Amino acid sequence: MLLNTTGIVLRETNYKEADKILTVLTRDYGKRTVKARGCRRKTSKLTAASQLLVWSDMTLYQRGEYLTLNEAEVLDQFWAVRQDIDLLAAASYFAEVIEATAQEGEEAGDLLSLLLNSLYALDKLGKPKELVKAAFELRLLCLTGYEPLIDACAVCGRPDPVEARLNLTQGVLHCAACGAQVGEGVSMPLSPAALAAARHIVLGNPKKLFSFRLDGHSLTQLGEMTEAFLMTQQERGYRTLDYYKTILRL
């Protein structure tokens, strides 16, 4: 049976002499494992579409539970991202997070849109990678059931908490003085500008996810919070995140 869909490669693994095993996030069938036969040969028409972070129209051949890439037409290779090692490291991190979060065979249209929009923001819009990374991390948590309660202090109810903090374990906003009543977990500070940006990501129109400006200390603060919040809620780390940080240090 032939399946027509669009998909982006989240992982590629060389297999045998000329094949690859791909992890693909598809528009219609969720995350799927796909074999790309002969794609490592120079003459193969599947070579481009079988690379990490390539978005393509795909025809998949299904036999039982197994899928094989039959045909593919590349829609976007995100060239600006591929030509910048910092951007490529960030994008690879996004792909690994999505791969770990999406469930095999389950609908994941929101996750796919988030990944594509994040790559577009890096590649076409030229948004700062730190801003895109922070928005990606926090929005992904919202999509997967870990949306923080960020409209007011969870203890006293102030809409503009005094010396605002976000508790990473409880996922709630609070004033610095109210921290003892929140419960267990580390809390991280948010400046007024960083809090406004976080509220835009959580509560704003998803179609305008990256339409905010933030820089300097507030952007650093937001990025440190979103990364730590993601790691705390998912209870894991990512090798691509370690690589991304190594690249930035260099």
C-alpha positions as CSV (number, residue, x, y, z in Angstrom):
1,M,0.0,0.0,0.0
2,L,1.2,3.5,-0.9
3,L,0.9,6.4,1.6
4,N,1.3,10.0,0.4
5,T,2.2,12.6,3.0
6,T,4.7,15.3,3.9
7,G,7.4,14.8,6.5
8,I,10.7,16.0,8.0
9,V,13.6,13.8,9.0
10,L,14.4,13.9,12.7
11,R,17.1,11.3,12.7
12,E,19.2,9.4,10.1
13,T,21.2,6.3,10.7
14,N,23.3,4.5,8.1
15,Y,22.2,1.0,7.4
16,K,24.0,-1.7,5.4
17,E,26.0,-0.6,2.4
18,A,23.8,2.1,0.9
19,D,20.6,2.4,3.0
20,K,19.4,4.6,5.9
21,I,16.9,4.2,8.6
22,L,15.1,7.4,9.1
23,T,12.9,8.8,11.9
24,V,10.4,11.0,10.1
25,L,7.7,13.2,11.6
26,T,4.8,13.2,9.1
27,R,1.8,15.4,8.6
28,D,-0.6,12.5,8.4
29,Y,0.8,9.5,10.3
30,G,2.9,11.0,13.1
31,K,6.4,9.9,13.9
32,R,7.3,6.9,11.8
33,T,10.5,4.8,11.2
34,V,11.2,4.6,7.5
35,K,13.8,2.7,5.5
36,A,15.4,4.6,2.6
37,R,16.9,2.0,0.3
38,G,20.0,3.0,-1.7
39,C,19.8,6.6,-0.7
40,R,23.5,6.8,0.0
41,R,24.3,6.1,-3.6
42,K,25.3,9.2,-5.7
43,T,22.7,8.3,-8.3
44,S,19.8,7.9,-5.9
45,K,16.8,10.2,-6.2
46,L,16.2,9.9,-2.5
47,T,19.5,11.3,-1.3
48,A,18.4,14.9,-0.5
49,A,15.1,13.9,1.1
50,S,16.9,11.4,3.4
51,Q,19.0,14.0,5.2
52,L,18.4,15.4,8.7
53,L,15.9,18.3,8.8
54,V,14.8,18.1,5.2
55,W,11.1,18.7,4.6
56,S,9.6,16.7,1.7
57,D,6.6,15.4,-0.1
58,M,6.9,11.7,0.4
59,T,5.4,8.5,-1.0
60,L,5.8,5.6,1.5
61,Y,5.4,2.0,0.7
62,Q,3.8,0.1,3.6
63,R,4.1,-3.6,4.0
64,G,2.8,-4.8,7.4
65,E,4.3,-2.5,10.0
66,Y,7.3,-1.6,7.9
67,L,7.6,1.6,5.8
68,T,9.9,2.3,2.9
69,L,10.6,5.6,1.2
70,N,9.4,5.1,-2.3
71,E,9.5,8.6,-3.8
72,A,10.3,12.1,-2.4
73,E,10.3,15.7,-3.6
74,V,12.1,18.1,-1.4
75,L,10.1,21.1,-0.2
76,D,12.7,22.9,2.0
77,Q,16.3,22.1,3.1
78,F,16.7,25.2,5.3
79,W,19.9,26.2,3.6
80,A,20.7,29.1,5.9
81,V,20.5,26.8,8.9
82,R,22.8,24.2,7.2
83,Q,25.4,26.8,6.4
84,D,25.8,28.1,10.0
85,I,27.1,25.7,12.6
86,D,25.4,27.5,15.5
87,L,22.0,27.4,13.8
88,L,22.5,23.8,12.7
89,A,23.4,22.8,16.3
90,A,20.2,24.6,17.6
91,A,18.0,23.0,14.9
92,S,19.5,19.5,15.6
93,Y,18.5,20.0,19.3
94,F,15.0,20.9,18.2
95,A,14.8,17.7,16.2
96,E,16.0,15.5,19.0
97,V,13.5,17.0,21.4
98,I,10.7,16.5,19.0
99,E,11.8,12.9,18.4
100,A,11.8,12.2,22.1
101,T,8.5,13.9,22.7
102,A,6.4,12.5,19.8
103,Q,4.9,9.0,20.1
104,E,5.3,6.5,17.3
105,G,2.3,6.5,15.0
106,E,0.3,9.1,17.0
107,E,-1.0,12.4,15.5
108,A,1.5,15.1,16.1
109,G,0.5,18.0,13.9
110,D,1.1,20.7,16.6
111,L,4.6,19.4,17.2
112,L,5.3,19.3,13.5
113,S,4.1,22.9,13.1
114,L,6.2,24.0,16.0
115,L,9.3,22.5,14.5
116,L,8.7,23.8,11.0
117,N,8.0,27.3,12.3
118,S,11.1,27.3,14.5
119,L,13.3,26.3,11.5
120,Y,11.6,29.0,9.4
121,A,12.3,31.6,12.1
122,L,16.0,30.7,12.0
123,D,16.3,30.2,8.3
124,K,14.0,32.8,6.7
125,L,13.2,35.4,9.4
126,G,16.7,35.6,10.8
127,K,15.4,35.5,14.4
128,P,18.1,35.2,17.1
129,K,18.7,31.6,17.9
130,E,18.5,32.2,21.7
131,L,15.0,33.7,21.2
132,V,13.8,30.9,18.9
133,K,15.2,28.2,21.3
134,A,13.5,29.7,24.3
135,A,10.1,30.0,22.5
136,F,10.5,26.5,21.1
137,E,11.1,24.9,24.6
138,L,8.3,26.7,26.4
139,R,5.8,26.3,23.6
140,L,6.6,22.5,23.4
141,L,5.8,22.2,27.1
142,C,2.5,23.9,26.6
143,L,1.6,21.5,23.7
144,T,2.5,18.4,25.8
145,G,0.5,19.2,29.0
146,Y,3.1,21.1,31.0
147,E,1.8,24.7,30.4
148,P,3.0,26.8,33.4
149,L,0.5,28.9,35.4
150,I,2.0,32.2,34.5
151,D,-0.8,34.8,34.6
152,A,-0.4,35.7,38.3
153,C,1.4,34.8,41.6
154,A,0.1,31.4,42.6
155,V,0.1,32.4,46.3
156,C,-1.0,36.0,46.6
157,G,-2.6,36.5,43.2
158,R,-0.7,39.6,42.1
159,P,-0.8,39.8,38.3
160,D,2.7,41.4,38.4
161,P,4.6,39.5,41.0
162,V,7.3,41.3,43.0
163,E,10.6,39.9,41.9
164,A,8.9,37.2,39.8
165,R,10.0,33.6,39.9
166,L,8.9,30.4,38.1
167,N,9.0,27.2,40.1
168,L,10.4,24.6,37.8
169,T,8.8,21.6,39.5
170,Q,5.4,23.0,40.2
171,G,5.2,25.1,37.0
172,V,3.8,28.1,38.8
173,L,4.7,31.8,38.9
174,H,5.2,33.5,42.3
175,C,6.6,36.5,44.1
176,A,10.1,36.1,45.7
177,A,8.5,36.5,49.1
178,C,5.8,33.9,48.4
179,G,8.3,31.2,47.4
180,A,8.2,29.3,50.7
181,Q,4.5,28.6,50.2
182,V,4.7,27.2,46.6
183,G,6.2,23.8,47.4
184,E,9.3,21.9,46.5
185,G,11.5,22.7,43.5
186,V,13.9,25.3,42.3
187,S,12.6,28.7,41.2
188,M,14.2,30.9,38.6
189,P,13.9,34.7,38.4
190,L,12.2,36.5,35.5
191,S,12.6,40.2,34.9
192,P,9.5,42.1,33.8
193,A,10.6,41.9,30.2
194,A,11.4,38.2,30.4
195,L,8.0,37.5,32.1
196,A,6.2,39.4,29.4
197,A,7.9,37.3,26.7
198,A,7.1,34.1,28.6
199,R,3.4,35.2,28.7
200,H,3.5,35.9,25.0
201,I,4.8,32.4,24.3
202,V,2.3,30.7,26.6
203,L,-0.8,32.8,26.2
204,G,-0.4,34.5,22.9
205,N,-1.4,33.5,19.4
206,P,0.7,30.5,18.3
207,K,0.8,31.9,14.8
208,K,2.8,34.9,16.2
209,L,5.0,32.8,18.4
210,F,8.2,34.6,17.5
211,S,6.8,38.1,17.0
212,F,8.5,39.6,20.1
213,R,11.8,41.2,20.9
214,L,14.0,40.5,23.8
215,D,17.8,40.8,24.2
216,G,20.5,41.2,26.8
217,H,20.0,40.0,30.3
218,S,16.3,39.4,29.9
219,L,16.8,37.1,26.9
220,T,19.5,35.2,28.8
221,Q,17.2,34.9,31.8
222,L,14.3,33.6,29.7
223,G,16.5,31.1,27.9
224,E,17.9,29.7,31.2
225,M,14.4,29.3,32.6
226,T,12.9,27.6,29.6
227,E,15.7,25.2,29.2
228,A,15.7,24.3,32.9
229,F,11.9,24.0,32.9
230,L,12.0,21.6,30.0
231,M,14.7,19.4,31.5
232,T,12.9,19.3,34.9
233,Q,9.5,18.4,33.4
234,Q,10.9,15.8,31.0
235,E,13.4,14.5,33.5
236,R,16.2,14.0,30.9
237,G,18.9,15.8,29.0
238,Y,19.9,15.9,25.3
239,R,23.2,15.2,23.7
240,T,22.5,17.8,21.0
241,L,21.9,20.4,23.7
242,D,25.4,19.6,25.1
243,Y,26.8,20.0,21.6
244,Y,25.0,23.3,21.1
245,K,26.5,24.6,24.3
246,T,30.0,23.4,23.3
247,I,29.7,25.2,20.0
248,L,28.6,28.5,21.7
249,R,31.6,28.3,24.1
250,L,34.0,27.8,21.2
